[in-house]
Amino acid sequence: MVDAHLKWVNSGGRHGLRLELPGENHKNINLTGVNLSGTDLKGALLANARLSYTQLTMADLSGADLSGADMRMASLNGANLRDTNLSGVMLMYATLESVEIRDIDGQPTGRYWSADLTGAKLAGANLRGAVLKGANLTNADLSNADLSDVDLSDVNLEGATLSGAIMGVVKTPSY
């Protein structure tokens, strides 16, 4: 399954098969270092999963339960995390940046796809050193989350709950 997905990723979707596991139970799974870019994991149960160093670029994790997951150094650039449960997740030094959209020839278009964490539950999550540049955190729950050394440049925090969040040194845009 993963091999066919890697072939799909490496061929730009021309060969292999996209990994689609929406709503499936993969609690405690170990996918450390696996390239799951573009995977469909909508509504999946991935609580306590080991996903450190995993590539989840442009993956759809909307509505998934990732509570307690180890996602240190994971790449979630352009991922859809809308309404995802990320409570207690370890996201230290993970990247959740925008992805530049490219045309069919691989040329930059000047348009970007942001990581979407609208309504995500990040209560108590450890995001120390994470890069959230350009992410959408509208109505996200970041209460008691560790945001020390987090890059919040161009992040939308409208309606986000930050009560009890550890801010430490936070990088914000300079105007």
C-alpha contacts under 8 A as a table, 3 or more apart, distances in Angstrom:
res1	aa1	res2	aa2	distance
1	M	4	A	5.36
1	M	5	H	6.41
1	M	19	L	6.96
2	V	5	H	4.97
2	V	6	L	6.17
2	V	19	L	7.04
3	D	6	L	5.10
3	D	7	K	6.31
4	A	7	K	5.12
4	A	8	W	6.26
4	A	16	G	4.65
4	A	17	L	5.26
4	A	18	R	7.36
4	A	19	L	7.82
5	H	8	W	4.87
5	H	9	V	6.16
5	H	16	G	6.00
5	H	17	L	5.15
5	H	18	R	5.01
5	H	19	L	5.40
5	H	36	L	7.51
6	L	9	V	5.00
6	L	10	N	5.99
6	L	16	G	7.47
6	L	35	N	6.85
6	L	36	L	7.67
7	K	10	N	5.19
7	K	11	S	6.00
7	K	15	H	6.11
7	K	16	G	4.94
7	K	17	L	7.35
8	W	11	S	5.33
8	W	12	G	6.16
8	W	13	G	4.63
8	W	14	R	6.44
8	W	15	H	5.09
8	W	16	G	4.34
8	W	17	L	5.34
8	W	18	R	5.97
9	V	12	G	5.33
9	V	13	G	5.96
9	V	18	R	7.67
9	V	37	S	6.96
9	V	38	G	7.63
10	N	13	G	7.55
11	S	14	R	5.40
11	S	15	H	5.85
11	S	16	G	7.96
12	G	15	H	7.73
13	G	16	G	7.15
13	G	17	L	7.55
13	G	18	R	7.55
18	R	38	G	7.32
18	R	39	T	6.37
18	R	40	D	7.92
19	L	36	L	7.75
19	L	38	G	7.95
19	L	39	T	5.21
19	L	40	D	6.43
20	E	39	T	5.97
20	E	40	D	4.60
20	E	41	L	6.39
21	L	24	E	5.70
21	L	39	T	7.91
21	L	40	D	5.98
21	L	41	L	5.19
21	L	42	K	7.49
21	L	44	A	7.03
22	P	40	D	6.02
22	P	41	L	4.57
22	P	42	K	4.62
22	P	43	G	5.79
22	P	44	A	5.48
23	G	41	L	6.86
23	G	42	K	6.03
23	G	43	G	4.45
23	G	44	A	3.99
23	G	45	L	6.74
23	G	64	A	7.62
24	E	41	L	7.88
24	E	43	G	7.50
24	E	44	A	4.87
24	E	45	L	6.19
25	N	44	A	6.01
25	N	45	L	4.71
25	N	46	L	6.76
26	H	29	I	5.52
26	H	44	A	7.22
26	H	45	L	5.64
26	H	46	L	5.16
26	H	47	A	7.69
26	H	49	A	7.59
27	K	45	L	5.72
27	K	46	L	4.54
27	K	47	A	4.96
27	K	48	N	6.24
27	K	49	A	5.97
28	N	46	L	6.66
28	N	47	A	6.23
28	N	48	N	4.89
28	N	49	A	4.28
28	N	50	R	6.80
29	I	46	L	7.15
29	I	48	N	7.65
29	I	49	A	4.86
29	I	50	R	6.20
30	N	49	A	5.95
30	N	50	R	4.63
30	N	51	L	6.55
31	L	34	V	5.58
31	L	49	A	7.58
31	L	50	R	5.89
31	L	51	L	5.27
31	L	52	S	7.82
31	L	54	T	6.94
32	T	50	R	5.76
32	T	51	L	4.64
32	T	52	S	5.11
32	T	53	Y	5.96
32	T	54	T	5.59
33	G	51	L	6.95
33	G	52	S	6.33
33	G	53	Y	4.55
33	G	54	T	4.25
33	G	55	Q	7.02
34	V	51	L	7.96
34	V	53	Y	7.50
34	V	54	T	5.00
34	V	55	Q	6.33
35	N	54	T	5.85
35	N	55	Q	4.51
35	N	56	L	6.70
36	L	39	T	5.52
36	L	54	T	7.01
36	L	55	Q	5.43
36	L	56	L	5.04
36	L	57	T	7.44
36	L	59	A	7.19
37	S	55	Q	5.59
37	S	56	L	4.36
37	S	57	T	4.54
37	S	58	M	5.86
37	S	59	A	5.45
38	G	56	L	6.79
38	G	57	T	6.25
38	G	58	M	4.89
38	G	59	A	4.16
38	G	60	D	6.94
39	T	56	L	7.31
39	T	58	M	7.65
39	T	59	A	4.77
39	T	60	D	6.26
40	D	59	A	6.11
40	D	60	D	4.97
40	D	61	L	6.80
41	L	44	A	5.35
41	L	59	A	7.35
41	L	60	D	5.64
41	L	61	L	4.93
41	L	62	S	7.45
41	L	64	A	6.98
42	K	60	D	5.79
42	K	61	L	4.76
42	K	62	S	4.97
42	K	63	G	5.91
42	K	64	A	5.69
43	G	61	L	6.78
43	G	62	S	6.21
43	G	63	G	4.54
43	G	64	A	3.89
43	G	65	D	6.89
44	A	61	L	7.43
44	A	63	G	7.53
44	A	64	A	4.71
44	A	65	D	6.34
45	L	64	A	5.94
45	L	65	D	4.93
45	L	66	L	6.76
46	L	49	A	5.34
46	L	64	A	7.11
46	L	65	D	5.57
46	L	66	L	4.83
46	L	67	S	7.43
46	L	69	A	7.28
47	A	65	D	5.70
47	A	66	L	4.46
47	A	67	S	4.79
47	A	68	G	5.83
47	A	69	A	5.73
48	N	66	L	6.71
48	N	67	S	6.23
48	N	68	G	4.61
48	N	69	A	4.04
48	N	70	D	6.78
49	A	66	L	7.10
49	A	68	G	7.48
49	A	69	A	4.70
49	A	70	D	6.31
50	R	69	A	5.97
50	R	70	D	4.96
50	R	71	M	6.69
51	L	54	T	5.29
51	L	69	A	7.02
51	L	70	D	5.61
51	L	71	M	4.77
51	L	72	R	7.39
51	L	74	A	6.87
52	S	70	D	5.75
52	S	71	M	4.24
52	S	72	R	4.58
52	S	73	M	5.72
52	S	74	A	5.31
53	Y	71	M	7.03
53	Y	72	R	6.42
53	Y	73	M	4.89
53	Y	74	A	4.39
53	Y	75	S	7.09
54	T	71	M	7.45
54	T	73	M	7.58
54	T	74	A	4.84
54	T	75	S	6.37
55	Q	74	A	5.98
55	Q	75	S	4.89
55	Q	76	L	6.71
56	L	59	A	5.21
56	L	74	A	7.23
56	L	75	S	5.59
56	L	76	L	4.84
56	L	77	N	7.20
56	L	79	A	6.79
57	T	75	S	5.98
57	T	76	L	4.77
57	T	77	N	4.74
57	T	78	G	5.82
57	T	79	A	5.62
58	M	76	L	6.98
58	M	77	N	6.29
58	M	78	G	4.69
58	M	79	A	4.22
58	M	80	N	6.88
58	M	115	A	7.97
59	A	76	L	7.42
59	A	78	G	7.54
59	A	79	A	4.85
59	A	80	N	6.28
60	D	79	A	5.99
60	D	80	N	4.78
60	D	81	L	6.81
61	L	64	A	5.40
61	L	79	A	7.20
61	L	80	N	5.61
61	L	81	L	5.11
61	L	82	R	7.47
61	L	84	T	6.86
62	S	80	N	5.62
62	S	81	L	4.63
62	S	82	R	4.72
62	S	83	D	5.92
62	S	84	T	5.47
63	G	81	L	7.11
63	G	82	R	6.35
63	G	83	D	4.91
63	G	84	T	4.38
63	G	85	N	7.08
64	A	81	L	7.79
64	A	83	D	7.67
64	A	84	T	4.97
64	A	85	N	6.34
65	D	84	T	6.01
65	D	85	N	4.76
65	D	86	L	6.80
66	L	69	A	5.46
66	L	84	T	7.23
66	L	85	N	5.65
66	L	86	L	5.16
66	L	87	S	7.46
66	L	89	V	7.08
67	S	85	N	5.71
67	S	86	L	4.76
67	S	87	S	4.79
67	S	88	G	5.79
67	S	89	V	5.71
68	G	86	L	7.18
68	G	87	S	6.39
68	G	88	G	4.78
68	G	89	V	4.56
68	G	90	M	7.16
69	A	86	L	7.74
69	A	88	G	7.46
69	A	89	V	4.94
69	A	90	M	6.40
70	D	89	V	6.10
70	D	90	M	4.98
70	D	91	L	6.97
71	M	74	A	5.34
71	M	89	V	6.96
71	M	90	M	5.48
71	M	91	L	4.99
71	M	92	M	7.40
71	M	94	A	7.07
72	R	90	M	5.83
72	R	91	L	4.71
72	R	92	M	4.84
72	R	93	Y	6.13
72	R	94	A	5.69
73	M	91	L	6.89
73	M	92	M	6.29
73	M	93	Y	4.97
73	M	94	A	4.16
73	M	95	T	7.11
74	A	91	L	7.34
74	A	93	Y	7.69
74	A	94	A	4.76
74	A	95	T	6.50
75	S	94	A	5.83
75	S	95	T	4.97
75	S	96	L	6.50
76	L	79	A	5.22
76	L	94	A	7.35
76	L	95	T	5.79
76	L	96	L	4.76
76	L	97	E	7.30
76	L	115	A	7.18
77	N	95	T	6.11
77	N	96	L	4.41
77	N	97	E	4.65
77	N	98	S	5.70
77	N	99	V	5.99
77	N	114	S	7.34
77	N	115	A	5.79
78	G	96	L	6.74
78	G	97	E	6.28
78	G	98	S	5.17
78	G	99	V	5.32
78	G	113	W	5.46
78	G	114	S	4.83
78	G	115	A	3.98
78	G	116	D	7.10
79	A	96	L	7.38
79	A	114	S	7.49
79	A	115	A	4.83
79	A	116	D	6.37
80	N	115	A	5.98
80	N	116	D	4.93
80	N	117	L	6.78
81	L	84	T	5.27
81	L	115	A	7.32
81	L	116	D	5.45
81	L	117	L	4.73
81	L	118	T	7.18
81	L	120	A	6.64
82	R	116	D	5.76
82	R	117	L	4.77
82	R	118	T	4.79
82	R	119	G	5.97
82	R	120	A	5.74
83	D	117	L	7.01
83	D	118	T	6.27
83	D	119	G	4.79
83	D	120	A	4.47
83	D	121	K	7.02
84	T	117	L	7.48
84	T	119	G	7.45
84	T	120	A	4.84
84	T	121	K	6.29
85	N	120	A	5.99
85	N	121	K	4.81
85	N	122	L	6.87
86	L	89	V	5.39
86	L	120	A	6.79
86	L	121	K	5.26
86	L	122	L	4.78
86	L	123	A	7.37
86	L	125	A	6.90
87	S	121	K	5.65
87	S	122	L	4.62
87	S	123	A	4.89
87	S	124	G	5.93
87	S	125	A	5.59
88	G	122	L	6.88
88	G	123	A	6.45
88	G	124	G	4.92
88	G	125	A	4.21
88	G	126	N	6.94
89	V	122	L	7.34
89	V	124	G	7.61
89	V	125	A	4.74
89	V	126	N	6.27
90	M	125	A	5.99
90	M	126	N	4.87
90	M	127	L	6.52
91	L	94	A	5.30
91	L	125	A	7.22
91	L	126	N	5.66
91	L	127	L	4.68
91	L	128	R	7.13
91	L	130	A	6.66
92	M	126	N	6.12
92	M	127	L	4.76
92	M	128	R	4.76
92	M	129	G	5.69
92	M	130	A	5.57
93	Y	127	L	7.00
93	Y	128	R	6.34
93	Y	129	G	4.57
93	Y	130	A	4.11
93	Y	131	V	6.86
94	A	127	L	7.54
94	A	129	G	7.46
94	A	130	A	4.77
94	A	131	V	6.38
95	T	130	A	5.70
95	T	131	V	4.66
95	T	132	L	6.28
96	L	115	A	5.75
96	L	130	A	7.54
96	L	131	V	5.81
96	L	132	L	4.77
96	L	133	K	6.94
96	L	135	A	6.64
97	E	114	S	6.39
97	E	115	A	5.96
97	E	131	V	6.43
97	E	132	L	5.25
97	E	133	K	4.93
97	E	134	G	5.88
97	E	135	A	6.03
98	S	112	Y	5.89
98	S	113	W	5.24
98	S	114	S	3.99
98	S	115	A	5.75
98	S	133	K	6.88
98	S	134	G	5.71
98	S	135	A	6.60
99	V	112	Y	5.34
99	V	113	W	5.08
99	V	114	S	6.34
100	E	108	P	6.75
100	E	109	T	7.40
100	E	110	G	6.82
100	E	111	R	5.91
100	E	112	Y	4.40
100	E	113	W	6.37
101	I	108	P	6.25
101	I	109	T	5.90
101	I	110	G	7.09
101	I	111	R	5.57
101	I	112	Y	5.46
101	I	113	W	6.66
102	R	105	D	7.58
102	R	106	G	5.15
102	R	107	Q	5.13
102	R	108	P	4.46
102	R	109	T	5.33
103	D	106	G	5.20
103	D	107	Q	5.36
103	D	108	P	6.49
103	D	109	T	6.35
104	I	107	Q	7.39
108	P	111	R	7.80
114	S	134	G	6.04
114	S	135	A	5.36
114	S	136	N	6.85
115	A	132	L	8.00
115	A	134	G	7.37
115	A	135	A	4.80
115	A	136	N	6.30
116	D	135	A	6.02
116	D	136	N	4.93
116	D	137	L	6.85
117	L	120	A	5.14
117	L	135	A	7.11
117	L	136	N	5.54
117	L	137	L	4.92
117	L	138	T	7.15
117	L	140	A	6.72
118	T	136	N	6.01
118	T	137	L	4.99
118	T	138	T	4.78
118	T	139	N	5.92
118	T	140	A	5.73
119	G	137	L	7.02
119	G	138	T	6.27
119	G	139	N	4.75
119	G	140	A	4.24
119	G	141	D	6.92
120	A	137	L	7.43
120	A	139	N	7.52
120	A	140	A	4.76
120	A	141	D	6.31
121	K	140	A	5.96
121	K	141	D	4.87
121	K	142	L	6.92
122	L	125	A	5.23
122	L	140	A	7.06
122	L	141	D	5.40
122	L	142	L	4.92
122	L	143	S	7.22
122	L	145	A	6.69
123	A	141	D	5.72
123	A	142	L	4.90
123	A	143	S	4.80
123	A	144	N	5.77
123	A	145	A	5.56
124	G	142	L	7.12
124	G	143	S	6.39
124	G	144	N	4.73
124	G	145	A	4.21
124	G	146	D	7.03
125	A	142	L	7.54
125	A	144	N	7.50
125	A	145	A	4.73
125	A	146	D	6.37
126	N	145	A	5.81
126	N	146	D	4.79
126	N	147	L	7.00
127	L	130	A	5.33
127	L	145	A	7.13
127	L	146	D	5.59
127	L	147	L	5.35
127	L	148	S	7.25
127	L	150	V	6.86
128	R	146	D	5.90
128	R	147	L	5.32
128	R	148	S	4.86
128	R	149	D	5.78
128	R	150	V	5.93
129	G	147	L	7.48
129	G	148	S	6.37
129	G	149	D	4.63
129	G	150	V	4.67
129	G	151	D	7.27
130	A	147	L	7.96
130	A	149	D	7.30
130	A	150	V	4.97
130	A	151	D	6.49
131	V	150	V	5.85
131	V	151	D	4.78
131	V	152	L	7.04
132	L	135	A	5.41
132	L	150	V	7.10
132	L	151	D	5.59
132	L	152	L	5.42
132	L	153	S	7.23
132	L	155	V	6.90
133	K	151	D	5.92
133	K	152	L	5.37
133	K	153	S	4.81
133	K	154	D	5.84
133	K	155	V	5.98
134	G	152	L	7.45
134	G	153	S	6.27
134	G	154	D	4.61
134	G	155	V	4.70
134	G	156	N	7.40
135	A	154	D	7.31
135	A	155	V	5.01
135	A	156	N	6.59
136	N	155	V	5.88
136	N	156	N	4.92
136	N	157	L	6.99
137	L	140	A	5.22
137	L	155	V	6.92
137	L	156	N	5.48
137	L	157	L	5.04
137	L	158	E	7.21
137	L	160	A	6.62
138	T	156	N	5.96
138	T	157	L	5.11
138	T	158	E	4.87
138	T	159	G	5.70
138	T	160	A	5.66
139	N	157	L	7.17
139	N	158	E	6.34
139	N	159	G	4.48
139	N	160	A	4.22
139	N	161	T	6.93
140	A	157	L	7.62
140	A	159	G	7.32
140	A	160	A	4.71
140	A	161	T	6.34
141	D	160	A	5.85
141	D	161	T	4.82
141	D	162	L	6.88
142	L	145	A	5.28
142	L	160	A	6.96
142	L	161	T	5.49
142	L	162	L	5.03
142	L	163	S	7.38
142	L	165	A	6.52
143	S	161	T	5.81
143	S	162	L	4.77
143	S	163	S	4.79
143	S	164	G	5.47
143	S	165	A	5.26
144	N	162	L	7.24
144	N	163	S	6.44
144	N	164	G	4.44
144	N	165	A	4.12
144	N	166	I	6.60
145	A	162	L	7.85
145	A	164	G	7.38
145	A	165	A	4.76
145	A	166	I	6.18
146	D	165	A	5.91
146	D	166	I	4.71
146	D	167	M	6.64
147	L	150	V	5.38
147	L	165	A	6.83
147	L	166	I	5.58
147	L	167	M	4.97
147	L	168	G	6.83
147	L	170	V	6.97
148	S	166	I	6.35
148	S	167	M	5.10
148	S	168	G	4.38
148	S	169	V	5.42
148	S	170	V	5.98
149	D	167	M	7.81
149	D	168	G	6.47
149	D	169	V	4.88
149	D	170	V	4.91
149	D	171	K	6.63
150	V	169	V	7.40
150	V	170	V	5.17
150	V	171	K	6.06
151	D	170	V	6.18
151	D	171	K	4.56
151	D	172	T	6.36
152	L	155	V	5.33
152	L	170	V	6.93
152	L	171	K	5.71
152	L	172	T	5.15
152	L	173	P	7.40
153	S	171	K	6.52
153	S	172	T	4.61
153	S	173	P	4.63
154	D	172	T	7.50
154	D	173	P	6.35
157	L	160	A	5.22
162	L	165	A	5.33
167	M	170	V	6.16
